Amino acid sequence: MSGYLARACRYALRRIGGRDLLAVSTPANALHESGRLDTGRTNPEAKASSVALERVLSALYSSGVRAFAEGKLDAADALFACYLEATGQPDLVKDRATTGCPHAPDYENFEPRFREFLAVQREAWRSGNVPLPEFLRRPDHVATAGGAVNRLFFILPQYIFNNDRHIECHMKDHLFDSAVNAGLEAYCFFGDNILYPRLGLDPAKATADLARLRAQLSMVRPDVIVFDANFAGEEVGLNADFVRGLKEEFGVRLIGFMGDVWGTHWIEIANYWSAVADMLLYNAPDRPFVRACSFSEKMYSSPYPVNSRYYFKDHDNRFDLSFLGSHAYLRPFWLGHAIRAASRLDLKTNIREHERTCDCPSVEQYAEIIRRSRVGLNFSSRDARSKIITGRVWEVLHTGSLLLEEDNEEIKYYFTPFIHYVPFENAAQLELLIEFFHKNPNEAEKIGQCAAAFCAEHYSAASIWNRVLSAAAPSVFRKEKINVSLGAGSAV
């Protein structure tokens, strides 16, 4: 199968006269979005060849994913290598080298050079010759004086895809729980019946829960409402008109949480909510498309708060290497090489790519796996052009475990490579790094400890919420305490 697909791919490439085609988004629509392949061209033969190539690339990719899922790592490796060659990314196999990390053909050559490289990087950091990450050089990274916020009220989903057939949503852990553990008075309303209308909300349940939400707000009387804003509202469920009514009725400030906002498709969503929200909070560096939003001044970039009750240094490191996450772009490619290295070194691993179903570890169980792993893996690509800083980055770094992270610019906005984490650029390098830190655990410990200390100093939940709230609610004054039937820290 792999031989046939490879030959078919090369044939299609020759037919359209090019080999350097960049696939983005998903393989099925990859070449449309890349701008390198126009299936709308008027030349019928060129159009037919373009469509054929698109199908071949999709088949290559899907076959690689399927082979990985079936445990056929050699077949998956061959298929992904062909796919990467066809999409202009062959250097992801072994040749990409831009970070300064030593490029060596084998471990014997790599180990001494990389150890020396780490020592040089560490000394440069200690001596102050390496600047702080860009976020910490921003004048607004420290909270400004503002009005005191007495109560927070969160509107978040309890489950992914709004139902208990899937895993718990991590937003509650990162947002609500981190706020409570930071000492804030906070309440949480689970909005699975009113959020994400495109999932198919039940109108009767949505109407009932909107009424219940309004009743809870009448009791709590919060200063600030933080709501999940990763969708555009529709007639059924939470929408801009309803939120505007809450703002007018209760005199609250509104923060819409938008997460990683990694594509231009977020502009429409941001424009929808920014007309009513006081702030749209996202956990990524500023991007050009953010400035294209109608109310770009309301877009607010921030580190991602972490729940310290779950993510802390755990000395029971029972796993050498771990990754638990859903499928995304080239994760099967990277994981295949990680599994191969772990098998060769007889490492104890907890590696699982899942479909977010309810049989996956709970939020608490997931956190336990993260903090009990010596090394945590993360893969940032969402397509061939887009890489993001995921929640897993913050989770691993707060625990003091070593993070091996697919090289990307976004994490460098908050952390320093080879000081707080170690980036990898190609599959061969990933295997070498896994072997190096297995054989040099003290080096992994140094980087992990440095990351945890850095997070404690600069990115604690308390400091993040203080900064966000002082920016979102500068004119909110402390209200008189009132008795409510809901206890602080309640989730309903």
Sequence and secondary structure as in RCSB ss.txt:
>XXXX:A:sequence
MSGYLARACRYALRRIGGRDLLAVSTPANALHESGRLDTGRTNPEAKASSVALERVLSALYSSGVRAFAEGKLDA
ADALFACYLEATGQPDLVKDRATTGCPHAPDYENFEPRFREFLAVQREAWRSGNVPLPEFLRRPDHVATAGGAVN
RLFFILPQYIFNNDRHIECHMKDHLFDSAVNAGLEAYCFFGDNILYPRLGLDPAKATADLARLRAQLSMVRPDVI
VFDANFAGEEVGLNADFVRGLKEEFGVRLIGFMGDVWGTHWIEIANYWSAVADMLLYNAPDRPFVRACSFSEKMY
SSPYPVNSRYYFKDHDNRFDLSFLGSHAYLRPFWLGHAIRAASRLDLKTNIREHERTCDCPSVEQYAEIIRRSRV
GLNFSSRDARSKIITGRVWEVLHTGSLLLEEDNEEIKYYFTPFIHYVPFENAAQLELLIEFFHKNPNEAEKIGQC
AAAFCAEHYSAASIWNRVLSAAAPSVFRKEKINVSLGAGSAV
>XXXX:A:secstr
 HHHHHHHHHHHHHHHT S     SSGGGHHHHHSS  TT S HHHHHHHHHHHHHHHHHHHHHHHHHHTT HHH
HHHHHHHHHHHTT GGGTTT   S     SSHHHHHHHHHHHHHHHHHHHHTT S   GGGGSTTSS        
EEEEEE SBGGGSTTB B THIIIIIIHHHHTT EEEEEE TTTS GGGT  HHHHHHHHHHHHHHHHHH  SEE
EEE SS   SSSS HHHHHHHHHHH  EEEEEEET  STTHHHHHHHHHTT SEEEESS   GGGGGSTTGGGEE
E      TTTSS  S   EEEEEEEE  TTHHHHHHHHHHHHHHHT  EEEEEE  BTTS  HHHHHHHHHTEEE
EEE  BSSSS B   HHHHHHHHHT EEEEE  HHHHTTS BTTTBEEE SHHHHHHHHHHHHH HHHHHHHHHH
HHHHHHHH  HHHHHHHHHHHH TT         SS TT B 
